[in-house]
Amino acid sequence: MADTATTASAAAASAANTSTDAPPFQLGKPRFQQDPIHDPTVHLVVMSQPPLTSFYGRLRHFLDIIDPRTLFVTERRLREAVQLLEDYKHGTLHPGVTNEQLWSAQKIKQAILHPDTNEKIFMPFRMSGYIPFGTPIVVGLLLPNQTLASTVFWQWLNQSHNACVNYANRNATKPSPASKFIQGYLGAVISAVSIAVGLNVLVQKANKFTPATRLLVQRFVPFPAVASANICNVVLMRYGELEEGIDVLDGDGNLVGSSKIAARHALLETALTRVVLPMPILVLPPIVMSMLEKTALLQARPRLLLPVQSLVCLAAFGLALPLAISLFPQMSEAAGEERKVNEALCSGITARTGGRRAGEPAVVTGN
């Protein structure tokens, strides 16, 4: 039965691959990324040689994931896309179906349906909806002259939105207890609110600052608050991996065991990533706005400040996010630590742990 399905898929692939309008279609594989393995449940790969990865390939891959045009796909178009992929899987494609059509169908399905449950993801919590629905929150985080209540509200809203995105795109094949998500959410909210409020109080009490300097410094407060929430969330959500270890694959994608050394490597790398990624989104807009506010146009028309800031935040979010998340490969290598990992595996460490779906942009602004 398995051989028949494989043969049917191969025949369908051969029929579709006669088109030269796109790369050869691979069911369930990313279109542009060249990594040999694409498994969100594994955080570390041990390989004898580096994988064929590139920044451009990752950029194209993530642009596909966060493409907001998939938010406007109709129910009928979704059903057609799912059916086309089913036809490909069973080798019953109609003549003339191109690779481009297959890639487009897979993009639509992955953007709307959860890969494990096949249920529709609520639109604000989809990867493709992260920028459209997250931009108003970023605008709120970066508003000048915030009160205590507004600071708490926007930090809470940001972490709540990110928690919902993370949960909606979780790895459902290895479900985690709800208590772990709640623990991570509460830790992120408390750390973000505490640091944001504390820094704002310190800035207000800094008598050496001029009003203009105080306003400028306050605009950068959201970044350390969000970065600290990211670290707190990583620690609370994944501290168990340090005791249990995480899955390790060889160069062919075969599971060879689990390792605590690999878990420590992955946890440190993830924490560092979650500190770096918010930087362009929460640092660039304050810098740009501090320059734009000095222009004659905005000084003569202060009512344009909020619309202009919204556009600046949208541009920073839309341009910086895919660039930032493309800097780091989804799968980490441990070429220098391969011997240590292998020694750990030989010591009988066989515990396994799960992860989240790939391409999760919630790492950028929290949770």
Backbone hydrogen bonds, N-H to C=O, Kabsch-Sander energy under -0.5 kcal/mol:
donor,donor_aa,acceptor,acceptor_aa,energy
5,A,1,M,-2.2
6,T,2,A,-2.4
7,T,3,D,-2.5
8,A,4,T,-2.5
9,S,5,A,-2.4
10,A,6,T,-2.4
11,A,7,T,-2.3
12,A,8,A,-2.4
13,A,9,S,-2.7
14,S,10,A,-2.4
15,A,11,A,-2.1
16,A,12,A,-2.4
17,N,13,A,-2.7
18,T,15,A,-0.7
19,S,16,A,-1.6
29,K,26,Q,-1.8
42,V,39,D,-1.5
44,L,247,D,-0.7
45,V,332,S,-3.7
46,V,249,L,-2.7
47,M,45,V,-0.6
53,T,51,P,-1.9
58,R,54,S,-2.0
59,L,55,F,-2.5
60,R,56,Y,-2.5
61,H,57,G,-1.9
62,F,58,R,-2.5
63,L,59,L,-2.3
64,D,60,R,-1.6
65,I,61,H,-1.5
66,I,62,F,-2.4
67,D,64,D,-0.7
70,T,67,D,-1.3
71,L,68,P,-1.7
72,F,69,R,-1.5
73,V,70,T,-1.1
78,L,74,T,-2.0
79,R,75,E,-2.2
80,E,76,R,-2.2
81,A,77,R,-2.2
82,V,78,L,-2.4
83,Q,79,R,-2.4
84,L,80,E,-2.2
85,L,81,A,-1.9
86,E,82,V,-1.9
87,D,83,Q,-2.5
88,Y,84,L,-2.1
89,K,85,L,-2.4
90,H,86,E,-2.0
91,G,88,Y,-1.1
92,T,87,D,-3.0
97,V,94,H,-1.3
99,N,16,A,-0.7
102,L,98,T,-1.7
103,W,99,N,-3.0
104,S,100,E,-2.4
105,A,101,Q,-2.2
106,Q,102,L,-2.4
107,K,103,W,-2.3
108,I,104,S,-2.1
109,K,105,A,-2.3
110,Q,106,Q,-2.7
111,A,107,K,-1.7
112,I,108,I,-1.4
113,L,109,K,-2.8
114,H,119,E,-2.7
118,N,114,H,-2.4
121,I,112,I,-2.8
125,F,122,F,-2.2
126,R,123,M,-1.5
129,G,126,R,-0.7
130,Y,127,M,-1.2
133,F,129,G,-2.3
134,G,130,Y,-1.3
135,T,131,I,-2.2
138,V,134,G,-2.1
139,V,135,T,-2.6
140,G,136,P,-2.1
141,L,137,I,-2.5
142,L,138,V,-1.7
143,L,140,G,-1.1
151,T,147,T,-2.2
152,V,148,L,-2.2
153,F,149,A,-2.4
154,W,150,S,-2.5
155,Q,151,T,-2.0
156,W,152,V,-2.4
157,L,153,F,-2.9
158,N,154,W,-2.3
159,Q,155,Q,-2.2
160,S,156,W,-2.4
161,H,157,L,-2.6
162,N,158,N,-2.2
163,A,159,Q,-2.2
164,C,160,S,-2.1
165,V,161,H,-2.2
166,N,162,N,-2.7
167,Y,163,A,-2.4
168,A,164,C,-2.6
169,N,165,V,-1.5
170,R,167,Y,-1.4
172,A,170,R,-1.0
174,K,171,N,-0.5
180,K,177,P,-1.4
181,F,177,P,-1.0
182,I,178,A,-2.5
183,Q,179,S,-2.5
184,G,180,K,-2.3
185,Y,181,F,-2.6
186,L,182,I,-2.8
187,G,183,Q,-2.2
188,A,184,G,-2.2
189,V,185,Y,-2.6
190,I,186,L,-2.7
191,S,187,G,-2.2
192,A,188,A,-2.5
193,V,189,V,-2.7
194,S,190,I,-2.4
195,I,191,S,-2.2
196,A,192,A,-2.3
197,V,193,V,-2.7
198,G,194,S,-2.5
199,L,195,I,-2.7
200,N,196,A,-2.0
201,V,197,V,-2.2
202,L,198,G,-2.2
203,V,199,L,-2.6
204,Q,200,N,-2.2
205,K,201,V,-1.7
206,A,202,L,-0.5
206,A,203,V,-1.0
207,N,205,K,-1.4
209,F,206,A,-1.3
214,R,210,T,-3.0
215,L,211,P,-2.1
216,L,212,A,-2.0
217,V,213,T,-2.7
218,Q,214,R,-2.2
219,R,215,L,-1.1
220,F,216,L,-0.5
220,F,217,V,-1.4
221,V,218,Q,-1.2
223,F,220,F,-0.7
225,A,221,V,-1.7
226,V,222,P,-2.8
227,A,223,F,-2.9
228,S,224,P,-2.2
229,A,225,A,-1.8
230,N,226,V,-2.3
231,I,227,A,-2.1
232,C,228,S,-2.5
233,N,229,A,-2.5
234,V,230,N,-2.3
235,V,231,I,-2.4
236,L,232,C,-2.4
237,M,233,N,-2.5
238,R,234,V,-2.0
239,Y,235,V,-1.1
241,E,238,R,-1.3
242,L,238,R,-0.5
242,L,239,Y,-1.2
243,E,239,Y,-0.5
243,E,240,G,-0.8
244,E,240,G,-2.2
245,G,241,E,-2.9
246,I,259,S,-1.6
248,V,257,G,-2.4
249,L,44,L,-0.9
250,D,254,N,-1.9
253,G,250,D,-1.9
256,V,248,V,-2.6
257,G,248,V,-0.8
258,S,349,I,-1.3
259,S,246,I,-1.8
263,A,259,S,-1.4
264,R,260,K,-2.4
265,H,261,I,-2.2
266,A,262,A,-2.6
267,L,263,A,-2.7
268,L,264,R,-2.3
269,E,265,H,-2.1
270,T,266,A,-2.6
271,A,267,L,-2.4
272,L,268,L,-2.2
273,T,269,E,-2.3
274,R,270,T,-2.4
275,V,271,A,-0.8
275,V,272,L,-0.7
276,V,272,L,-1.9
277,L,273,T,-2.7
279,M,276,V,-1.3
282,L,278,P,-2.4
283,V,279,M,-1.9
284,L,279,M,-0.6
284,L,280,P,-0.8
287,I,283,V,-1.4
288,V,284,L,-2.6
289,M,285,P,-3.0
290,S,286,P,-2.0
291,M,287,I,-1.0
291,M,288,V,-0.6
292,L,288,V,-2.4
293,E,289,M,-2.5
294,K,291,M,-1.0
295,T,292,L,-1.8
299,Q,295,T,-1.9
300,A,296,A,-2.0
301,R,297,L,-1.5
304,L,301,R,-2.0
305,L,302,P,-1.7
308,V,304,L,-2.5
309,Q,305,L,-2.8
310,S,306,L,-2.3
311,L,307,P,-2.0
312,V,308,V,-2.5
313,C,309,Q,-2.6
314,L,310,S,-2.3
315,A,311,L,-2.5
316,A,312,V,-2.6
317,F,313,C,-2.8
318,G,314,L,-3.0
319,L,315,A,-2.4
320,A,316,A,-2.4
321,L,316,A,-0.5
321,L,317,F,-1.6
323,L,319,L,-1.0
324,A,320,A,-3.1
325,I,321,L,-2.6
326,S,322,P,-0.8
327,L,324,A,-1.3
332,S,43,H,-0.8
334,A,45,V,-0.8
338,E,335,A,-0.8
341,V,337,E,-2.7
342,N,338,E,-2.5
343,E,339,R,-2.2
344,A,340,K,-2.3
345,L,341,V,-2.4
346,C,342,N,-2.1
347,S,343,E,-0.9
347,S,344,A,-0.5
348,G,345,L,-1.4
349,I,344,A,-1.1
350,T,348,G,-0.9
357,R,169,N,-1.2
360,E,357,R,-0.5
363,V,360,E,-1.2
364,V,361,P,-2.2
365,T,361,P,-0.5
366,G,362,A,-0.8
